[in-house]
Amino acid sequence: MKIPFNLHRLPVQMILSFIGVVILTAVAVGVPALLLIREQLDDQAWSQVNQGQRAALALYAARENEIASLATLTAQRPTLKELLLHDDARELENYLEGLKGNLGLDLMVICDPGSGSVFGKEPSPTFESCLSWASDGYHLQPDQPFPWVWLTARHPVSSDGVANFEVLVGTRLDDDFALQMRDQTGLDNSLMIADTIVATSFQGGIDELQGFSREESRPDTGNNSFRAKFESGGLPYYSARYKLAEQEIWAEVALGVGPILASQQRLGLILFFSILVVAILVSILGILLARRISQPLVQLAHAAVEFSNQDLETPVTIDTQVWEVQEVAGALESARVDLQQTVTKLEREKAWVNHLIESIVEGIVTLDQEGKISYFSAGAEEITGWSREQVLGSSFDQVFQLVDAEGPSSDWIPMPGAKKKLVVKLSGERQAVLSFTGARLAPAEAGETQVALVFRDISEEELIRRILGDFLANIAHEFRTPLSAAAASSELLMDQLQDLSQAELKELLNSLHLGILGLQTLVDNLLESASIEAGRFYISPYRSDLGKIIAGAVQLIQPLLDKYGQRLVVELPAEIPVIFADERRIIQVLVNLVSNASKYGPSDEEIMISAFVDRNWVKVQVADCGPGIPIERQTQVFRRFMYPGRVARSEKVGAGLGLSVVKATVEAHGGQVGVQDRPGGGSIFWFSLPMRLEG
């Protein structure tokens, strides 16, 4: 229950009265004191500026005397007079340059007032000081981006034989000079030509001070200068400007008053926070008094807030003697119990629904009216590889991007109750075939309808359907080809047996034999594959002669090789190894490998069977001259319905079972199988078998 704000209530009047007294007292006492302190600090700052100005004037005067003394001392040097007497311009120039550096001067030349000649290095770019600077003191050299200010002195060189020569020495009043003045006066110094700054000790240099805002200057009648206030680099300054020469050359000293203003601000903040703290303390006192009066209602309001924060466990207990408040507390407690029971029931139902949805392996996704994803189930995360945080708020077209289809994926969303298969790109650039079923979460007249989609990954089903179709087509082709050849040969034998020669009879019988051999191999592979799939594949290994096994395989496969003009080369070690194997099944392994080599290899080429002993194992290799197997498919060729390589003619595609039978048979013996590229082209299929050495 909310307590109304009423000025006539005693707690409110107490709080407002205390706060008003505190504020009025602080304003009546603190504000005049703050203004007085501010005025004193301001006077102190201007006093420092005046002291700095007097110190700067003294330093400028001392510098003038120093320059005049240096001019006198230079003019009296014997070496200088001797060089002028001998008219040695080069030596004179070197001597003046060295002397200028030793004395820390920027200008030292010998002037001939009569001819206007100058000896010594002159400052660039244009120098006419010997004629224009006739007196000592401050001078301008205007031909610069910023005019240069010089402090110069002249003195005649008097000696027998040396006449009409004067020594002109000087120093340029630049930023370095201003920095020296700052170090000596403790204030920033600047030189100005009218309102243009030509030298300064400020950190940013001349560029920083050009165009800075300056309050209107006012004359200081005490020392014939001008006072001003300005800002540089965001910091406030008080300054005093005074004239150095008749050419509008002014010197300025500036005091940074940031600390002083900060002190003023701190005093103001102290006063403000003092008032604030006292007001807070007074407010706390008033609140404590108010709580004693309105405590029961505050407790009821707190209980209501706890309800809004979903805290339904804490009972509503109000310690009060007011009957009406007790009635309200009882009604609120009764409502809390009923609401708690209802919320508990809803949470259980929600948890069950969430558990049911999360347990469904199919993906569930809902879309709002803008086509953005508002729900993404755990099954959807598992199928797509996207996490819920990644997709919530994203559009359906961004998450489910179509592959090889026109338009956005949202155009293909099925109607409620309908299904649609889409090939989409998922996380990690993975492609999958998804079957979507559409639904709606609310009636059309409800307004806030959402589209719900249930989908599952049918990529494997589509792959199996495609592979099964290819397998049936290939197996039908494998059966039809030898059966057609056998039927044709049988028909010729029945119709023309009496007219056929021995060679023709042999050719027809050989064709029949090849057809029967192909059918027998196909049937054997089908039976072995079915046994492997059903888990009833067994072997009966015993000691067997490898040469005998290879000979049996060659005898079976030789007619096929003769048909295509292919040559079979067998290379065995000098001592034929004895292996521990099921002889019939290893013959089948060799027949499958040589049959593949013949099928995918060119006619009139060589197929090689070789074997060698590697410790307690025998490794057998079948090498062909075919097109080879791409690297990416070499790890898949021993799977069912996988073909060794790319072929150009459909009649060379088999059932896709031979190599899977080879792998299962060899691994049942405890061996290994593999394939590798053959140097020069082709492939080498190999398998290893355990051996038993005699003795």
C-alpha positions as CSV (number, residue, x, y, z in Angstrom):
1,M,0.0,0.0,0.0
2,K,1.5,3.3,-1.0
3,I,1.7,6.1,1.6
4,P,0.3,9.4,0.1
5,F,2.5,12.5,0.3
6,N,0.8,15.0,2.5
7,L,2.3,18.2,3.8
8,H,0.1,18.1,6.8
9,R,1.6,14.9,8.0
10,L,3.9,15.2,10.9
11,P,6.9,13.2,9.5
12,V,6.8,15.2,6.3
13,Q,6.8,18.5,8.1
14,M,9.6,17.4,10.4
15,I,11.9,16.4,7.5
16,L,11.2,19.5,5.4
17,S,11.7,21.8,8.4
18,F,15.0,20.2,9.3
19,I,16.3,20.3,5.8
20,G,15.2,24.0,5.3
21,V,17.0,25.1,8.5
22,V,20.2,23.3,7.4
23,I,20.1,24.9,4.0
24,L,19.3,28.4,5.2
25,T,22.0,28.3,7.8
26,A,24.6,27.0,5.4
27,V,23.7,29.6,2.8
28,A,23.7,32.5,5.3
29,V,27.1,31.6,6.7
30,G,28.9,29.8,3.9
31,V,28.2,31.9,0.8
32,P,29.6,35.2,2.2
33,A,32.7,33.3,3.5
34,L,33.1,31.7,0.1
35,L,32.9,35.0,-1.7
36,L,35.4,36.6,0.7
37,I,37.9,33.8,0.3
38,R,37.5,33.9,-3.5
39,E,38.2,37.6,-3.5
40,Q,41.3,37.1,-1.3
41,L,42.6,34.3,-3.6
42,D,42.0,36.5,-6.6
43,D,44.0,39.4,-5.1
44,Q,46.8,37.0,-4.2
45,A,47.0,35.8,-7.8
46,W,47.2,39.3,-9.2
47,S,49.9,40.1,-6.6
48,Q,52.0,37.2,-7.8
49,V,51.5,38.5,-11.4
50,N,52.7,41.9,-10.4
51,Q,55.7,40.5,-8.7
52,G,56.5,38.4,-11.7
53,Q,56.2,41.5,-13.9
54,R,58.7,43.4,-11.8
55,A,61.1,40.5,-11.8
56,A,60.7,40.2,-15.6
57,L,61.5,43.9,-16.1
58,A,64.6,43.6,-13.9
59,L,65.7,40.5,-16.0
60,Y,65.1,42.4,-19.3
61,A,67.2,45.3,-18.0
62,A,69.9,42.9,-16.8
63,R,69.9,41.3,-20.2
64,E,70.2,44.7,-21.9
65,N,73.2,45.5,-19.8
66,E,74.7,42.1,-20.5
67,I,74.4,42.5,-24.2
68,A,75.9,46.0,-24.1
69,S,78.9,44.7,-22.0
70,L,79.4,41.9,-24.5
71,A,79.5,44.4,-27.3
72,T,82.1,46.5,-25.5
73,L,84.3,43.5,-24.6
74,T,84.1,42.2,-28.1
75,A,85.1,45.5,-29.6
76,Q,88.2,45.7,-27.4
77,R,89.6,42.2,-28.2
78,P,93.1,42.5,-29.7
79,T,92.6,39.5,-32.0
80,L,89.6,41.2,-33.6
81,K,91.5,44.4,-34.2
82,E,94.4,42.4,-35.7
83,L,92.1,40.5,-38.1
84,L,90.4,43.8,-39.1
85,L,93.8,45.4,-39.7
86,H,95.0,42.5,-42.0
87,D,91.6,42.5,-43.7
88,D,91.4,38.7,-43.4
89,A,87.6,38.2,-44.1
90,R,87.6,34.3,-43.8
91,E,89.6,34.2,-40.5
92,L,87.5,37.1,-39.2
93,E,84.3,35.2,-40.0
94,N,85.5,32.0,-38.3
95,Y,86.7,34.0,-35.3
96,L,83.4,35.8,-34.9
97,E,81.4,32.5,-35.3
98,G,83.4,30.8,-32.6
99,L,83.2,33.8,-30.3
100,K,79.5,34.1,-30.8
101,G,79.0,30.4,-29.8
102,N,81.2,30.8,-26.7
103,L,79.3,33.9,-25.5
104,G,75.8,32.3,-26.2
105,L,74.8,35.0,-28.7
106,D,72.7,34.6,-31.8
107,L,74.2,37.6,-33.7
108,M,77.8,38.9,-34.0
109,V,78.9,40.9,-37.0
110,I,81.3,43.8,-37.8
111,C,79.6,46.7,-39.6
112,D,81.2,49.4,-41.7
113,P,78.7,52.2,-41.4
114,G,80.3,54.1,-44.3
115,S,80.1,51.4,-46.9
116,G,77.4,49.2,-45.4
117,S,79.7,46.2,-45.5
118,V,79.1,43.4,-43.0
119,F,81.7,40.8,-41.8
120,G,80.5,37.6,-40.1
121,K,77.6,35.3,-40.6
122,E,74.3,37.1,-40.8
123,P,70.9,35.5,-39.7
124,S,68.8,34.5,-42.6
125,P,66.8,35.4,-44.6
126,T,67.4,39.2,-45.1
127,F,69.7,41.2,-42.8
128,E,70.0,45.0,-43.0
129,S,70.8,45.6,-39.3
130,C,74.0,47.5,-39.9
131,L,72.1,50.3,-41.6
132,S,68.7,50.0,-39.9
133,W,69.6,49.2,-36.3
134,A,71.5,52.3,-35.5
135,S,70.8,52.2,-31.7
136,D,71.0,49.7,-29.0
137,G,67.9,47.9,-27.7
138,Y,65.0,45.9,-29.2
139,H,64.5,45.6,-32.9
140,L,62.3,43.7,-35.3
141,Q,63.3,41.5,-38.2
142,P,59.9,41.1,-40.0
143,D,60.7,38.9,-42.9
144,Q,59.8,35.6,-41.1
145,P,56.6,33.6,-40.7
146,F,56.5,35.2,-37.3
147,P,58.6,38.4,-36.8
148,W,61.9,37.9,-34.9
149,V,62.6,40.2,-32.0
150,W,66.3,41.0,-31.3
151,L,68.0,42.6,-28.3
152,T,71.2,44.2,-29.7
153,A,74.1,46.5,-28.8
154,R,76.8,48.3,-30.9
155,H,80.2,49.4,-30.0
156,P,82.9,51.0,-32.2
157,V,86.2,49.3,-32.7
158,S,88.8,51.9,-31.9
159,S,92.5,51.3,-32.7
160,D,95.2,52.7,-34.8
161,G,94.8,51.6,-38.4
162,V,91.2,50.4,-37.8
163,A,88.5,53.0,-38.3
164,N,84.8,53.2,-39.1
165,F,84.1,49.7,-37.8
166,E,81.5,48.8,-35.2
167,V,80.7,45.5,-33.4
168,L,77.0,44.5,-33.5
169,V,76.0,41.7,-31.1
170,G,72.6,40.5,-30.2
171,T,70.4,37.6,-29.1
172,R,67.1,36.6,-30.5
173,L,64.2,36.6,-28.1
174,D,62.6,33.3,-29.0
175,D,60.9,30.4,-27.2
176,D,64.1,29.3,-25.5
177,F,64.6,32.9,-24.2
178,A,61.0,32.8,-22.9
179,L,61.7,29.4,-21.2
180,Q,64.7,31.0,-19.4
181,M,62.6,33.8,-18.2
182,R,60.0,31.4,-16.9
183,D,62.6,29.5,-15.0
184,Q,63.8,32.7,-13.4
185,T,60.5,34.4,-12.7
186,G,58.4,31.3,-12.0
187,L,55.7,32.6,-14.5
188,D,55.1,31.9,-18.1
189,N,56.6,34.6,-20.4
190,S,55.6,35.7,-23.9
191,L,56.7,38.3,-26.4
192,M,54.1,40.1,-28.6
193,I,54.2,42.4,-31.6
194,A,51.0,44.3,-31.1
195,D,48.6,41.3,-30.6
196,T,50.8,38.7,-32.4
197,I,52.7,36.3,-30.2
198,V,56.3,35.8,-31.5
199,A,57.8,33.9,-28.6
200,T,56.4,32.0,-25.6
201,S,57.2,29.6,-22.8
202,F,53.9,27.8,-23.1
203,Q,54.2,24.1,-23.8
204,G,52.3,24.2,-27.1
205,G,54.4,27.0,-28.4
206,I,53.2,29.9,-30.6
207,D,50.8,27.7,-32.5
208,E,48.8,26.9,-29.4
209,L,48.4,30.6,-28.3
210,Q,47.5,32.0,-31.7
211,G,43.8,32.9,-31.7
212,F,43.2,32.1,-28.1
213,S,40.3,33.8,-26.4
214,R,41.3,36.7,-24.1
215,E,39.0,38.7,-21.9
216,E,39.1,42.4,-22.4
217,S,42.4,43.9,-21.1
218,R,42.3,46.6,-18.5
219,P,45.1,49.1,-17.8
220,D,47.0,48.8,-14.5
221,T,47.6,52.4,-13.5
222,G,50.2,51.3,-10.9
223,N,52.9,50.2,-13.4
224,N,51.8,51.3,-16.9
225,S,50.8,47.8,-18.0
226,F,47.7,45.9,-19.0
227,R,46.0,43.1,-17.2
228,A,44.1,40.2,-18.9
229,K,42.6,36.8,-18.4
230,F,42.8,34.0,-21.0
231,E,42.8,30.3,-21.4
232,S,45.5,28.1,-22.9
233,G,45.3,24.3,-23.3
234,G,42.1,24.4,-21.3
235,L,43.8,26.1,-18.3
236,P,43.0,29.6,-17.0
237,Y,45.7,32.3,-16.7
238,Y,46.0,35.8,-15.3
239,S,48.5,38.0,-17.2
240,A,50.2,41.4,-17.2
241,R,51.5,43.0,-20.4
242,Y,54.0,45.8,-20.6
243,K,55.8,47.6,-23.4
244,L,59.5,47.0,-24.1
245,A,60.2,49.3,-27.0
246,E,58.7,51.9,-29.3
247,Q,58.1,49.3,-32.1
248,E,55.0,47.9,-30.3
249,I,57.1,45.1,-28.7
250,W,55.3,43.9,-25.6
251,A,56.3,41.4,-22.9
252,E,53.8,39.5,-21.0
253,V,53.9,37.3,-17.8
254,A,51.2,34.8,-17.1
255,L,50.2,32.9,-14.0
256,G,48.3,29.7,-14.2
257,V,45.4,30.1,-11.8
258,G,44.1,26.6,-12.2
259,P,45.0,25.5,-8.6
260,I,43.5,28.7,-7.3
261,L,40.2,28.2,-9.1
262,A,40.3,24.5,-8.1
263,S,40.6,25.7,-4.5
264,Q,37.6,27.9,-5.0
265,Q,35.7,24.9,-6.5
266,R,36.8,22.7,-3.7
267,L,35.5,25.2,-1.2
268,G,32.2,25.3,-3.0
269,L,32.0,21.5,-3.2
270,I,32.8,21.3,0.5
271,L,30.0,23.7,1.3
272,F,27.6,21.8,-1.0
273,F,28.5,18.4,0.3
274,S,28.3,19.6,3.9
275,I,24.8,20.8,3.3
276,L,24.0,17.5,1.5
277,V,25.4,15.4,4.4
278,V,23.6,17.4,7.0
279,A,20.4,17.2,4.9
280,I,20.8,13.4,4.6
281,L,21.3,13.1,8.3
282,V,18.3,15.2,9.0
283,S,16.3,13.1,6.4
284,I,17.4,9.9,8.1
285,L,16.3,11.3,11.5
286,G,12.9,12.3,10.0
287,I,12.6,8.9,8.3
288,L,13.2,7.1,11.6
289,L,10.5,9.1,13.2
290,A,8.2,8.5,10.3
291,R,8.8,4.8,10.5
292,R,7.6,4.7,14.0
293,I,4.4,6.2,12.9
294,S,3.8,4.4,9.6
295,Q,5.7,1.2,10.2
296,P,2.8,-1.2,9.6
297,L,2.0,0.3,6.2
298,V,5.6,0.3,5.2
299,Q,5.7,-3.4,6.0
300,L,2.7,-4.1,3.9
301,A,4.3,-2.1,1.0
302,H,7.4,-4.2,1.4
303,A,5.4,-7.4,1.3
304,A,3.8,-6.2,-2.0
305,V,7.2,-5.5,-3.4
306,E,8.4,-9.0,-2.5
307,F,5.4,-10.4,-4.3
308,S,6.4,-8.4,-7.4
309,N,9.9,-9.9,-7.1
310,Q,8.4,-13.4,-7.0
311,D,9.2,-14.0,-3.4
312,L,6.2,-16.0,-2.3
313,E,7.9,-18.0,0.5
314,T,8.1,-15.3,3.1
315,P,4.9,-15.0,5.2
316,V,3.2,-11.6,5.6
317,T,3.6,-10.8,9.4
318,I,2.7,-7.3,10.6
319,D,3.2,-6.3,14.2
320,T,0.5,-3.7,14.8
321,Q,-2.4,-3.0,17.0
322,V,-4.5,-1.3,14.3
323,W,-7.4,-3.6,13.4
324,E,-7.8,-2.4,9.8
325,V,-4.1,-3.0,9.1
326,Q,-4.4,-6.5,10.6
327,E,-7.3,-7.2,8.2
328,V,-5.3,-6.0,5.2
329,A,-2.3,-8.2,6.3
330,G,-4.5,-11.2,6.7
331,A,-6.0,-10.8,3.2
332,L,-2.5,-10.3,1.7
333,E,-1.3,-13.5,3.4
334,S,-4.2,-15.4,2.0
335,A,-3.5,-14.1,-1.4
336,R,0.2,-15.0,-1.1
337,V,-0.7,-18.7,-0.3
338,D,-3.1,-19.0,-3.2
339,L,-0.7,-17.3,-5.6
340,Q,2.1,-19.6,-4.4
341,Q,0.1,-22.7,-5.1
342,T,-0.9,-21.4,-8.5
343,V,2.7,-20.4,-9.5
344,T,4.1,-23.8,-8.2
345,K,1.6,-25.7,-10.4
346,L,2.4,-23.5,-13.5
347,E,6.2,-23.9,-12.9
348,R,5.8,-27.7,-12.8
349,E,3.8,-27.7,-16.0
350,K,6.3,-25.4,-17.6
351,A,9.2,-27.5,-16.5
352,W,7.6,-30.6,-17.9
353,V,6.8,-28.9,-21.2
354,N,10.4,-27.6,-21.4
355,H,11.8,-31.0,-20.6
356,L,9.6,-32.6,-23.2
357,I,10.7,-30.0,-25.9
358,E,14.4,-30.3,-25.0
359,S,14.1,-34.1,-25.2
360,I,12.9,-34.0,-28.8
361,V,15.7,-34.8,-31.2
362,E,14.0,-32.8,-33.9
363,G,14.7,-29.1,-34.1
364,I,12.0,-26.6,-33.1
365,V,12.2,-22.9,-34.1
366,T,9.6,-20.2,-33.8
367,L,9.5,-17.0,-35.8
368,D,7.8,-13.7,-34.9
369,Q,5.8,-11.5,-37.2
370,E,9.1,-10.0,-38.6
371,G,10.5,-13.3,-39.5
372,K,13.1,-13.3,-36.6
373,I,13.8,-16.3,-34.5
374,S,12.2,-16.1,-31.0
375,Y,12.8,-19.7,-29.9
376,F,15.5,-22.3,-30.7
377,S,15.4,-25.7,-29.1
378,A,18.3,-28.0,-28.0
379,G,17.5,-30.3,-30.9
380,A,17.9,-27.3,-33.3
381,E,21.2,-26.5,-31.7
382,E,22.4,-30.1,-32.2
383,I,21.3,-30.2,-35.8
384,T,22.5,-26.8,-37.0
385,G,25.6,-26.3,-34.8
386,W,24.4,-22.8,-33.9
387,S,24.0,-22.0,-30.2
388,R,20.7,-20.4,-29.0
389,E,22.5,-17.2,-28.1
390,Q,23.9,-16.8,-31.7
391,V,20.5,-17.1,-33.5
392,L,17.9,-15.5,-31.2
393,G,16.8,-12.2,-32.8
394,S,18.3,-13.1,-36.1
395,S,16.2,-13.5,-39.3
396,F,15.3,-17.0,-40.6
397,D,17.1,-16.2,-43.9
398,Q,20.4,-15.4,-42.1
399,V,20.5,-18.7,-40.1
400,F,19.1,-21.0,-42.8
401,Q,20.8,-20.0,-46.0
402,L,19.7,-21.9,-49.1
403,V,22.2,-23.7,-51.3
404,D,21.6,-23.7,-55.1
405,A,18.1,-22.1,-54.8
406,E,16.7,-18.8,-55.8
407,G,15.2,-16.3,-53.3
408,P,15.4,-16.2,-49.5
409,S,14.7,-19.3,-47.4
410,S,11.7,-17.6,-45.8
411,D,9.9,-17.8,-49.2
412,W,10.0,-21.6,-48.9
413,I,8.5,-21.9,-45.4
414,P,5.8,-24.6,-45.6
415,M,2.2,-23.8,-44.7
416,P,0.8,-25.2,-41.4
417,G,0.7,-29.0,-41.7
418,A,2.8,-29.1,-44.9
419,K,6.4,-30.3,-45.3
420,K,9.2,-29.0,-47.3
421,K,12.8,-30.2,-47.9
422,L,15.5,-27.6,-48.1
423,V,19.2,-27.8,-48.7
424,V,20.7,-25.2,-46.4
425,K,24.2,-24.1,-45.2
426,L,24.7,-24.5,-41.5
427,S,27.5,-23.7,-39.0
428,G,31.1,-24.3,-40.3
429,E,29.9,-24.0,-44.0
430,R,28.3,-27.5,-43.5
431,Q,25.5,-28.3,-45.9
432,A,22.5,-30.5,-44.9
433,V,19.1,-31.5,-46.2
434,L,16.5,-30.5,-43.7
435,S,12.8,-31.5,-43.7
436,F,10.6,-28.6,-42.3
437,T,7.0,-29.0,-41.1
438,G,5.0,-25.8,-40.5
439,A,2.6,-24.8,-37.8
440,R,1.1,-21.8,-36.1
441,L,1.1,-21.0,-32.4
442,A,-2.1,-18.9,-32.4
443,P,-5.3,-18.5,-34.5
444,A,-5.1,-16.0,-37.3
445,E,-7.5,-13.6,-35.5
446,A,-5.3,-13.5,-32.4
447,G,-3.0,-10.8,-33.9
448,E,0.2,-11.9,-32.3
449,T,0.7,-15.1,-34.3
450,Q,4.0,-16.9,-34.6
451,V,5.2,-19.4,-37.1
452,A,6.5,-22.7,-35.6
453,L,8.7,-25.0,-37.6
454,V,9.8,-28.5,-36.7
455,F,12.7,-29.8,-38.7
456,R,15.1,-32.7,-38.8
457,D,18.3,-33.6,-40.6
458,I,17.5,-36.0,-43.4
459,S,20.9,-35.7,-45.1
460,E,21.9,-39.2,-44.3
461,E,18.5,-40.6,-45.4
462,E,18.9,-38.7,-48.7
463,L,22.4,-39.9,-49.1
464,I,21.3,-43.5,-48.3
465,R,18.5,-43.2,-50.8
466,R,20.8,-41.9,-53.5
467,I,23.5,-44.5,-52.7
468,L,20.9,-47.3,-52.7
469,G,19.6,-46.1,-56.1
470,D,23.1,-46.0,-57.5
471,F,23.8,-49.4,-55.9
472,L,20.7,-51.0,-57.5
473,A,21.5,-49.5,-60.8
474,N,25.1,-50.7,-60.7
475,I,24.2,-54.2,-59.4
476,A,21.6,-54.5,-62.1
477,H,24.2,-53.4,-64.6
478,E,26.7,-55.9,-63.1
479,F,24.3,-58.7,-63.5
480,R,22.9,-57.8,-66.9
481,T,26.3,-57.5,-68.6
482,P,27.6,-61.0,-67.9
483,L,24.2,-62.5,-68.3
484,S,23.7,-60.8,-71.7
485,A,27.1,-62.1,-72.8
486,A,26.4,-65.6,-71.5
487,A,23.0,-65.6,-73.2
488,A,24.5,-64.5,-76.5
489,S,27.3,-67.1,-76.3
490,S,24.8,-69.9,-75.3
491,E,22.5,-68.9,-78.2
492,L,25.4,-69.1,-80.7
493,L,26.5,-72.5,-79.3
494,M,23.0,-73.9,-79.6
495,D,22.3,-72.5,-83.1
496,Q,25.8,-72.9,-84.7
497,L,27.6,-75.6,-82.8
498,Q,28.2,-77.8,-85.8
499,D,29.6,-74.9,-87.9
500,L,31.9,-73.4,-85.3
501,S,35.7,-74.0,-85.4
502,Q,37.7,-74.9,-82.4
503,A,39.0,-71.3,-82.0
504,E,35.4,-69.9,-82.1
505,L,34.2,-72.5,-79.6
506,K,37.1,-71.6,-77.3
507,E,36.3,-67.9,-77.6
508,L,32.6,-68.5,-76.8
509,L,33.4,-70.8,-73.9
510,N,35.9,-68.3,-72.6
511,S,33.2,-65.5,-72.8
512,L,30.8,-67.8,-70.8
513,H,33.6,-68.5,-68.3
514,L,34.3,-64.8,-67.8
515,G,30.6,-64.1,-67.3
516,I,30.2,-66.9,-64.8
517,L,33.4,-65.7,-63.0
518,G,32.1,-62.1,-62.8
519,L,28.8,-63.3,-61.5
520,Q,30.5,-65.6,-59.0
521,T,32.7,-62.7,-57.7
522,L,29.7,-60.4,-57.5
523,V,27.6,-63.0,-55.6
524,D,30.6,-63.7,-53.3
525,N,31.0,-60.0,-52.5
526,L,27.2,-59.6,-51.9
527,L,27.2,-62.6,-49.6
528,E,30.3,-61.5,-47.7
529,S,28.9,-58.0,-47.4
530,A,25.7,-59.3,-46.0
531,S,27.5,-61.5,-43.6
532,I,29.6,-58.5,-42.4
533,E,26.6,-56.4,-42.0
534,A,24.8,-59.1,-40.1
535,G,27.8,-59.7,-37.8
536,R,28.1,-63.4,-39.0
537,F,31.5,-63.0,-40.8
538,Y,34.0,-65.6,-39.7
539,I,37.4,-66.8,-40.9
540,S,39.3,-70.1,-40.5
541,P,43.0,-69.2,-40.5
542,Y,45.7,-71.8,-40.8
543,R,49.3,-72.0,-42.2
544,S,49.1,-71.4,-45.9
545,D,51.7,-71.0,-48.7
546,L,51.5,-67.4,-50.1
547,G,52.7,-68.6,-53.5
548,K,49.8,-71.2,-53.7
549,I,47.3,-68.5,-52.8
550,I,48.6,-66.0,-55.4
551,A,48.6,-68.8,-58.0
552,G,45.0,-69.7,-57.2
553,A,44.0,-66.0,-57.6
554,V,45.9,-65.7,-60.9
555,Q,44.2,-68.8,-62.3
556,L,40.8,-67.3,-61.6
557,I,41.5,-63.8,-62.9
558,Q,43.7,-64.7,-65.9
559,P,40.8,-65.0,-68.4
560,L,39.7,-61.4,-67.5
561,L,43.2,-60.1,-68.0
562,D,43.5,-61.9,-71.4
563,K,40.3,-60.3,-72.5
564,Y,41.8,-56.8,-72.1
565,G,45.3,-57.7,-73.1
566,Q,46.7,-56.9,-69.7
567,R,49.8,-58.5,-68.3
568,L,50.1,-59.8,-64.8
569,V,53.6,-59.7,-63.2
570,V,54.2,-61.5,-59.9
571,E,57.3,-60.7,-57.8
572,L,57.9,-62.8,-54.7
573,P,60.8,-63.2,-52.4
574,A,63.3,-66.0,-53.0
575,E,61.9,-67.8,-50.0
576,I,58.2,-68.0,-50.3
577,P,56.7,-67.0,-46.9
578,V,54.1,-69.0,-45.1
579,I,51.2,-67.0,-43.7
580,F,48.5,-67.7,-41.1
581,A,45.3,-67.0,-43.1
582,D,42.0,-68.3,-44.5
583,E,43.2,-69.4,-47.9
584,R,39.8,-69.1,-49.7
585,R,39.1,-65.6,-48.4
586,I,42.6,-64.3,-49.2
587,I,42.2,-65.6,-52.7
588,Q,39.0,-63.6,-52.8
589,V,40.9,-60.5,-51.6
590,L,43.4,-60.8,-54.4
591,V,40.7,-61.4,-57.0
592,N,38.9,-58.2,-55.9
593,L,42.1,-56.1,-56.0
594,V,43.3,-57.4,-59.4
595,S,39.7,-57.1,-60.8
596,N,39.6,-53.5,-59.7
597,A,43.1,-52.9,-61.2
598,S,41.9,-54.4,-64.5
599,K,38.6,-52.6,-64.5
600,Y,40.0,-49.1,-63.9
601,G,43.4,-49.6,-65.7
602,P,44.0,-49.2,-69.4
603,S,44.2,-52.2,-71.8
604,D,47.6,-53.6,-72.8
605,E,49.2,-52.4,-69.6
606,E,50.9,-54.2,-66.7
607,I,49.4,-55.2,-63.3
608,M,52.0,-56.2,-60.7
609,I,51.5,-58.4,-57.6
610,S,54.4,-58.2,-55.2
611,A,55.1,-59.4,-51.6
612,F,57.8,-58.8,-49.1
613,V,58.4,-59.8,-45.4
614,D,58.4,-57.1,-42.7
615,R,59.4,-58.8,-39.4
616,N,56.5,-61.1,-38.5
617,W,54.2,-59.7,-41.3
618,V,53.9,-60.2,-45.0
619,K,52.9,-57.2,-47.0
620,V,51.2,-57.9,-50.4
621,Q,50.8,-55.1,-53.0
622,V,48.7,-54.8,-56.2
623,A,50.0,-52.0,-58.4
624,D,48.1,-50.7,-61.5
625,C,48.6,-48.1,-64.2
626,G,45.2,-46.5,-63.9
627,P,44.2,-42.9,-63.4
628,G,44.9,-43.0,-59.6
629,I,42.8,-42.0,-56.7
630,P,42.4,-38.4,-55.5
631,I,44.0,-37.8,-52.1
632,E,40.7,-36.7,-50.5
633,R,39.1,-40.1,-51.5
634,Q,41.9,-42.4,-50.5
635,T,40.5,-42.7,-46.9
636,Q,37.0,-43.5,-48.2
637,V,37.5,-46.1,-50.9
638,F,37.3,-49.1,-48.5
639,R,33.8,-48.1,-47.4
640,R,30.7,-49.7,-49.0
641,F,29.3,-48.1,-52.2
642,M,32.5,-46.0,-52.6
643,Y,34.3,-46.2,-55.9
644,P,38.1,-46.0,-56.3
645,G,38.3,-43.0,-58.6
646,R,36.7,-41.0,-61.4
647,V,35.7,-43.0,-64.5
648,A,34.5,-41.8,-67.8
649,R,32.4,-44.8,-68.8
650,S,29.5,-46.1,-66.7
651,E,30.3,-49.7,-67.6
652,K,33.4,-49.5,-65.4
653,V,31.4,-48.7,-62.2
654,G,30.9,-51.8,-60.1
655,A,28.7,-52.5,-57.1
656,G,31.0,-50.7,-54.7
657,L,31.4,-53.7,-52.4
658,G,34.7,-55.3,-53.3
659,L,37.0,-53.1,-51.4
660,S,34.8,-53.1,-48.3
661,V,35.0,-56.9,-48.3
662,V,38.8,-56.7,-48.7
663,K,39.0,-54.4,-45.7
664,A,36.8,-56.6,-43.5
665,T,38.6,-59.8,-44.5
666,V,42.1,-58.4,-43.8
667,E,41.1,-56.8,-40.5
668,A,39.5,-60.1,-39.4
669,H,43.0,-61.7,-39.9
670,G,44.5,-58.9,-37.7
671,G,46.1,-57.1,-40.6
672,Q,45.8,-53.7,-42.2
673,V,44.8,-52.4,-45.7
674,G,45.7,-49.2,-47.5
675,V,46.2,-47.4,-50.8
676,Q,48.9,-45.0,-52.0
677,D,49.9,-43.3,-55.3
678,R,52.2,-45.2,-57.6
679,P,55.3,-43.3,-58.9
680,G,54.7,-42.6,-62.6
681,G,50.8,-42.9,-62.3
682,G,48.3,-45.3,-60.9
683,S,47.6,-46.7,-57.5
684,I,49.1,-49.3,-55.1
685,F,46.6,-51.3,-53.0
686,W,48.3,-53.2,-50.2
687,F,47.4,-55.4,-47.2
688,S,49.4,-57.1,-44.5
689,L,48.9,-60.6,-42.9
690,P,50.6,-62.3,-40.0
691,M,53.0,-65.1,-40.8
692,R,54.3,-68.2,-39.0
693,L,57.9,-69.2,-39.7
694,E,58.5,-72.9,-40.0
695,G,60.8,-74.6,-37.4
